[in-house]
Amino acid sequence: MIKAYIDVTLKKSILDPQGTAVKKGLEKLGFYAEDVRIGKHIEVLLKEDKIEAAREKIDEMCRRLLVNFEVETYSVRFEVIE
């Protein structure tokens, strides 16, 4: 089995009002950051034994449902589960 960890974030060119609100909140608490971006994290457990096959399925899932390519981008990492 293979577990995929998918991180979806807004493209750099897209305004992130939620990230801006969090950045301002952190500043009020005395924490200063150059930028804050909010995204989503998705974990998918697949009955695959090869990373290549898992990558193909995850890419298809992202293209068809999980990612809005107009405004978002994604990255994936895989873990083999014994």
Residue frames relative to the residue before (quaternion, step in Angstrom):
aa qw qx qy qz dx dy dz
M 1.0000 0.0000 0.0000 0.0000 0.00 0.00 0.00
I 0.1671 -0.7751 0.6045 0.0764 3.52 -1.16 0.65
K 0.2072 -0.7577 0.6082 0.1143 3.54 -0.96 0.93
A 0.1825 -0.7696 0.6061 0.0843 3.54 -0.92 1.01
Y 0.1660 -0.7503 0.6353 0.0762 3.53 -1.03 0.92
I 0.0677 -0.8223 0.5644 -0.0250 3.56 -0.40 1.28
D 0.0989 -0.7753 0.6226 0.0392 3.56 -0.86 1.01
V 0.0995 -0.7932 0.6007 0.0053 3.55 -0.68 1.17
T 0.0360 0.7973 -0.5997 0.0581 3.56 -0.81 1.04
L 0.5812 -0.5504 0.4574 0.3874 3.53 -1.27 0.36
K 0.5474 -0.5836 0.4768 0.3640 3.56 -1.13 0.62
K 0.6418 -0.5536 0.3736 0.3769 3.56 -1.15 0.65
S 0.6838 0.5056 -0.2865 0.4414 3.59 1.05 -0.73
I 0.6306 0.5328 -0.3231 0.4626 3.59 1.28 -0.18
L 0.4795 -0.6663 0.4986 0.2785 3.56 -0.90 0.97
D 0.1586 -0.7880 0.5909 0.0681 3.59 -0.96 0.87
P 0.1807 -0.8293 0.5183 0.1046 3.63 0.16 1.23
Q 0.6245 0.5298 -0.3468 0.4572 3.59 1.05 -0.65
G 0.6440 0.5117 -0.3107 0.4763 3.59 1.00 -0.82
T 0.6350 0.5297 -0.3195 0.4628 3.58 1.03 -0.83
A 0.6520 0.5102 -0.3121 0.4660 3.60 0.97 -0.85
V 0.6564 0.4968 -0.3111 0.4749 3.59 0.95 -0.82
K 0.6257 0.5386 -0.3337 0.4550 3.60 0.99 -0.83
K 0.6668 0.4904 -0.2981 0.4754 3.59 0.94 -0.90
G 0.6344 0.5266 -0.3251 0.4632 3.58 1.03 -0.77
L 0.6441 0.5152 -0.3139 0.4702 3.57 0.99 -0.84
E 0.6425 0.5274 -0.3227 0.4527 3.58 0.99 -0.84
K 0.6338 0.5253 -0.3295 0.4623 3.60 1.03 -0.74
L 0.6886 0.4528 -0.2676 0.4992 3.57 1.20 -0.56
G 0.5929 -0.6035 0.3510 0.4011 3.57 1.29 0.03
F 0.5760 0.5454 -0.3911 0.4667 3.60 1.23 0.30
Y 0.1174 -0.8127 0.5693 0.0389 3.57 -0.78 1.01
A 0.0120 -0.7831 0.6204 -0.0412 3.53 -0.86 1.06
E 0.5531 -0.6081 0.4547 0.3429 3.57 -1.10 0.66
D 0.7918 -0.0999 0.1163 0.5912 3.58 0.94 -0.87
V 0.1120 -0.7536 0.6424 0.0824 3.55 -1.21 0.56
R 0.0432 -0.7779 0.6269 -0.0082 3.56 -0.85 1.02
I 0.2312 -0.7694 0.5840 0.1160 3.57 -0.91 0.94
G 0.0188 0.7982 -0.6010 0.0379 3.57 -0.99 0.84
K 0.4353 -0.6582 0.5219 0.3238 3.52 -1.21 -0.50
H 0.2481 -0.7485 0.6037 0.1173 3.52 -1.22 0.70
I 0.0519 -0.8024 0.5942 -0.0209 3.57 -0.79 1.05
E 0.1200 -0.7726 0.6194 0.0703 3.58 -0.99 0.86
V 0.0368 -0.7921 0.6088 -0.0236 3.55 -0.88 1.02
L 0.1969 -0.7655 0.6048 0.0977 3.57 -0.83 1.04
L 0.1064 -0.8201 0.5623 0.0008 3.56 -0.66 1.18
K 0.4036 -0.6865 0.5488 0.2542 3.56 -1.16 0.63
E 0.3697 0.7005 -0.5095 0.3363 3.55 0.76 1.09
D 0.2705 -0.7616 0.5585 0.1871 3.56 -1.17 0.47
K 0.7207 0.3558 -0.2373 0.5456 3.58 1.29 -0.08
I 0.5271 -0.6555 0.4518 0.2972 3.54 -0.93 0.99
E 0.6229 0.5577 -0.3527 0.4202 3.61 0.95 -0.80
A 0.6669 0.4851 -0.2959 0.4821 3.60 0.95 -0.89
A 0.6380 0.5193 -0.3208 0.4695 3.58 1.01 -0.81
R 0.6449 0.5279 -0.3238 0.4478 3.60 0.93 -0.86
E 0.6391 0.5258 -0.3258 0.4571 3.58 0.96 -0.83
K 0.6745 0.4900 -0.2959 0.4663 3.59 0.91 -0.90
I 0.6649 0.5002 -0.3045 0.4637 3.58 0.91 -0.91
D 0.6350 0.5201 -0.3362 0.4618 3.59 0.95 -0.81
E 0.6462 0.5093 -0.3146 0.4733 3.58 0.99 -0.81
M 0.6345 0.5241 -0.3262 0.4650 3.61 0.97 -0.85
C 0.6649 0.5017 -0.2998 0.4651 3.57 0.95 -0.89
R 0.6651 0.5062 -0.3045 0.4569 3.59 0.93 -0.87
R 0.7694 0.4108 -0.2038 0.4447 3.58 0.91 -0.92
L 0.8483 0.1271 -0.0279 0.5132 3.61 1.06 -0.61
L 0.7720 0.4647 -0.2294 0.3679 3.56 0.62 -1.11
V 0.7919 0.2564 -0.1124 0.5427 3.60 1.08 -0.66
N 0.2546 -0.7163 0.6293 0.1612 3.54 -1.06 0.86
F 0.2714 -0.8309 0.4660 0.1374 3.57 -0.04 1.30
E 0.5072 0.6284 -0.4291 0.4047 3.58 1.24 -0.15
V 0.8316 0.1630 -0.0376 0.5296 3.58 0.96 -0.88
E 0.7491 0.3802 -0.2036 0.5028 3.64 1.20 -0.32
T 0.1570 -0.7249 0.6596 0.1216 3.47 -1.43 0.33
Y 0.1606 -0.8080 0.5590 0.0947 3.59 -1.16 0.33
S 0.1333 -0.7376 0.6515 0.1170 3.50 -1.38 0.34
V 0.1697 -0.7912 0.5844 0.0610 3.55 -1.15 0.68
R 0.0149 -0.7428 0.6666 0.0603 3.53 -1.21 0.59
F 0.2803 -0.7828 0.5434 0.1157 3.53 -1.12 0.71
E 0.1010 -0.7595 0.6396 0.0621 3.52 -1.23 0.62
V 0.3306 -0.7224 0.5733 0.2004 3.56 -0.88 0.98
I 0.1868 -0.7765 0.5974 0.0728 3.56 -0.78 1.11
E 0.3050 -0.7712 0.5342 0.1640 3.57 -0.64 1.11
